[in-house]
Amino acid sequence: MTDLSDELDLINVQGPHSRKLLQRMISSGHTLSDEEIPFSHMLDIEMNGVKIMCLRLTFMGELGFELHVPRTESANIYRLLRSTGDEYEKETGAPVRDAGYRAIDSLSAEKGFRHWHADLTNRDTPLEAGIGFTVLKKLKRTGEDAPDFIGRKALEEQRANGLKKKLVCLILDDDKVPLHGMETIWRNGVVVGLIKSTAFGHTIGKTIAYGYVDAEKAGAKKITNKWLEAGEWQLGVIGEMHDATLSPKAPFDPENKRIRDDYGDVSYTLPHLNLG
């Protein structure tokens, strides 16, 4: 095996117009249809004679594609994207804009996507982080057919005994209060955790915060959805208390319709280019 990581650049194209925009640039005869490249699949394509690995993935919750481009050609492919985007904008009126990691942070927060090192560390389990779907299929297989993996025993114990801590999503009621991380999380007047990551959700017009709540700090034996939903939540910010609302699901598009290119009437939504 050869590690090619340093020889590739990533250009991320996201939004309701991303498929139509990229389709104009493909010179290899491929299409970016659902049949040819379903979600979480990869397709080898060519643009202007350059071979590119195209992945249909998103960290922003939109219809989108990652272009893994040879580093020697990435600037040329980016310029091609810009010129094609300008033409597309003139024809359709849909602006194509550059976007960076502030945009990614905002959009991913609205979608409930986890950030490694902030929402997730090697001290947190998938069940605690709310991404149990990554392991549940294996955990549900028992007997001789049950696959073994590092941490399985600990996860089995958590499923049996309940969670002592869990990552929650809270939305500030006041959209004028800035958050930076490490603010205190309060349930019914008791500190139960700290904010791990935060971003302003420009689609919903509210500040979103993620943090782990600790059952023992609240005098509870374990954390359940019923226990979470029964609480009154606040965030402590520089000595002041601000009301917050628990969001059990993603604050925006919890059904993942946009990832499936189901936008309805969202002509205001802009596609984004991210040069990473």
C-alpha positions in Angstrom: 0.0 0.0 0.0 1.1 3.5 -0.7 0.0 6.6 1.3 -1.1 9.2 -1.2 -2.5 11.7 1.3 0.1 14.4 0.7 -0.4 14.1 -3.1 -4.1 15.0 -3.1 -6.1 18.1 -2.4 -9.8 18.3 -1.5 -12.4 20.5 -3.1 -15.8 20.2 -1.5 -18.9 21.2 -3.5 -22.1 21.3 -1.6 -25.7 22.5 -2.1 -28.8 21.9 -4.1 -27.1 22.9 -7.4 -23.9 21.0 -6.8 -24.8 18.0 -9.0 -25.8 20.1 -11.9 -22.8 22.3 -11.6 -20.3 19.4 -11.5 -22.0 17.5 -14.2 -21.1 20.3 -16.6 -17.4 19.7 -15.9 -17.2 16.0 -16.2 -15.4 14.9 -19.4 -15.4 11.1 -18.8 -19.0 10.4 -19.7 -20.1 9.6 -16.1 -23.1 11.1 -14.5 -23.6 12.0 -10.8 -27.0 10.3 -10.7 -28.3 8.5 -7.6 -27.9 5.2 -9.5 -24.3 5.8 -10.5 -23.1 7.4 -7.3 -25.4 6.7 -4.3 -24.7 8.5 -1.0 -21.4 7.4 0.6 -20.1 5.9 -2.6 -17.0 6.9 -4.8 -16.8 7.3 -8.5 -13.7 7.8 -10.7 -14.3 10.7 -13.0 -12.3 13.1 -15.3 -12.4 16.8 -15.5 -10.4 18.6 -18.2 -8.4 15.4 -18.6 -7.6 15.2 -14.9 -8.5 11.9 -13.1 -10.4 12.7 -9.9 -11.9 10.6 -7.1 -15.4 11.9 -6.5 -17.1 10.9 -3.2 -20.7 11.7 -2.5 -20.4 12.8 1.1 -21.3 15.8 3.2 -20.3 17.3 6.5 -22.8 20.1 5.9 -26.1 18.2 5.5 -26.5 19.1 1.8 -26.4 17.3 -1.5 -22.7 17.4 -2.1 -19.5 15.9 -3.4 -15.9 15.7 -2.4 -13.3 16.0 -5.2 -10.0 14.4 -4.3 -7.7 16.0 -6.9 -4.0 15.5 -7.6 -2.2 18.4 -5.9 -0.4 19.4 -9.1 -3.8 19.9 -10.8 -6.0 21.2 -7.9 -5.5 24.9 -8.7 -6.5 24.3 -12.3 -9.6 22.3 -11.3 -10.5 25.1 -8.8 -10.3 27.7 -11.6 -12.4 25.5 -13.8 -15.0 25.3 -11.0 -15.0 29.1 -10.6 -15.4 29.8 -14.3 -18.1 27.1 -14.6 -19.8 28.5 -11.5 -19.8 32.0 -12.9 -21.5 30.7 -16.1 -24.0 28.7 -14.1 -24.9 31.7 -12.0 -25.5 33.9 -15.1 -27.8 31.2 -16.5 -29.7 30.2 -13.4 -29.3 33.1 -10.9 -28.0 30.7 -8.3 -24.8 32.2 -6.8 -21.8 29.9 -6.4 -19.6 31.1 -3.5 -16.4 30.1 -1.8 -16.9 29.1 1.9 -14.5 28.1 4.6 -14.5 26.3 7.9 -16.7 28.8 9.7 -19.5 27.8 7.2 -18.7 24.1 7.8 -18.9 24.6 11.6 -22.2 26.4 11.4 -23.9 24.0 9.0 -22.6 20.8 10.7 -23.9 22.2 14.1 -27.3 22.6 12.6 -27.2 19.0 11.4 -25.9 17.5 14.6 -22.7 16.2 13.0 -20.0 15.4 15.6 -16.6 17.1 15.7 -13.6 14.9 16.6 -11.6 16.3 19.5 -14.5 18.5 20.6 -17.7 16.4 20.6 -15.8 13.2 20.4 -12.6 12.1 22.1 -11.1 8.7 23.1 -12.8 9.2 26.5 -16.3 9.1 25.0 -18.2 6.1 23.7 -20.4 6.1 20.6 -23.5 5.5 22.8 -22.6 8.5 24.9 -22.0 10.7 21.9 -25.3 9.8 20.3 -23.9 7.9 17.4 -24.8 4.4 18.6 -25.8 3.5 15.0 -22.1 3.0 14.2 -21.9 -0.1 16.6 -25.5 -1.3 17.3 -25.7 -3.8 14.4 -22.6 -5.6 15.8 -23.7 -5.3 19.4 -27.1 -6.9 18.5 -25.4 -10.0 17.1 -24.9 -12.5 19.9 -23.6 -16.0 20.3 -20.8 -17.5 18.2 -21.7 -15.2 15.3 -21.1 -12.0 17.4 -18.2 -10.0 16.0 -15.6 -9.0 18.6 -14.0 -5.5 18.7 -12.1 -3.3 21.1 -14.6 -1.8 23.6 -17.4 -4.2 22.9 -17.6 -5.3 26.6 -17.8 -1.7 27.8 -20.6 -0.9 25.3 -22.5 -4.0 26.4 -22.3 -2.9 30.0 -23.5 0.6 29.0 -26.5 -0.8 27.1 -27.4 -3.0 30.1 -26.9 -0.4 32.9 -27.7 2.8 31.2 -25.6 5.9 30.4 -24.0 8.0 33.1 -23.3 10.8 30.7 -24.6 11.9 27.3 -24.0 14.5 24.6 -26.9 16.9 24.3 -27.8 19.7 21.9 -29.1 22.9 23.4 -30.3 26.0 21.5 -30.1 29.4 23.2 -33.4 31.2 23.3 -31.6 34.6 23.0 -29.9 34.8 19.6 -27.8 37.8 20.8 -25.6 35.9 23.3 -22.2 34.7 21.9 -20.8 31.4 23.1 -17.1 30.3 22.8 -17.1 26.9 24.5 -16.6 25.6 28.1 -19.7 27.5 29.4 -21.6 25.7 32.1 -24.8 23.6 31.4 -27.5 23.8 34.0 -30.6 21.5 34.5 -33.2 22.6 36.9 -30.7 25.0 38.6 -27.9 22.4 38.9 -24.6 22.4 37.0 -24.5 19.2 35.0 -21.8 19.7 32.4 -19.8 22.0 30.1 -20.2 23.1 26.5 -17.8 21.2 24.2 -18.6 22.9 20.9 -20.7 25.8 19.7 -21.7 27.6 16.5 -24.3 30.1 15.3 -26.8 28.4 13.0 -27.5 30.9 10.3 -30.4 28.8 8.9 -32.3 28.7 12.1 -31.0 32.1 13.4 -30.0 30.7 16.8 -26.8 29.7 18.7 -26.3 26.0 19.0 -24.3 24.3 21.8 -23.2 20.7 22.4 -21.9 19.3 25.7 -22.0 16.2 27.9 -24.3 16.1 30.9 -23.4 14.1 33.9 -26.1 12.1 35.7 -24.3 12.0 39.0 -24.0 15.8 39.2 -27.8 16.0 38.8 -28.4 13.3 41.4 -29.7 10.8 38.8 -28.7 7.2 38.4 -28.7 7.3 34.6 -29.6 9.5 31.7 -32.7 8.7 29.7 -34.5 10.7 27.0 -37.4 11.2 29.4 -35.1 12.6 32.0 -33.6 15.0 29.5 -36.9 16.2 28.1 -38.3 16.8 31.7 -35.5 19.3 32.6 -35.4 23.1 32.3 -32.1 24.1 30.7 -29.9 27.1 31.0 -26.4 28.0 30.0 -24.0 30.0 32.3 -22.2 32.7 30.3 -19.8 35.0 32.1 -21.8 34.9 35.3 -25.2 35.3 33.7 -27.9 32.6 33.1 -29.5 32.2 29.8 -32.5 30.0 28.9 -31.9 27.2 26.4 -34.1 24.6 24.7 -33.2 21.0 24.4 -33.1 19.7 20.8 -33.4 15.9 20.8 -32.9 15.7 17.1 -30.8 17.8 14.6 -32.0 21.4 14.8 -32.3 21.6 11.0 -33.6 18.9 8.6 -33.5 16.0 11.0 -34.9 13.7 8.3 -31.9 14.3 6.1 -34.0 15.2 3.1 -31.4 17.6 1.6 -28.7 14.9 1.6 -31.1 12.9 -0.7 -31.6 16.0 -2.9 -35.1 16.6 -1.6 -35.2 20.3 -1.2 -38.8 21.4 -2.1 -38.9 25.1 -2.5 -35.5 26.3 -1.3 -34.4 28.6 -4.1 -32.7 30.8 -1.5 -30.2 28.1 -0.6 -26.8 28.7 -2.2 -24.3 26.1 -3.2 -20.9 26.3 -1.6 -17.4 25.6 -2.7 -14.8 24.8 0.0 -11.2 24.6 -1.0 -9.6 22.4 1.7 
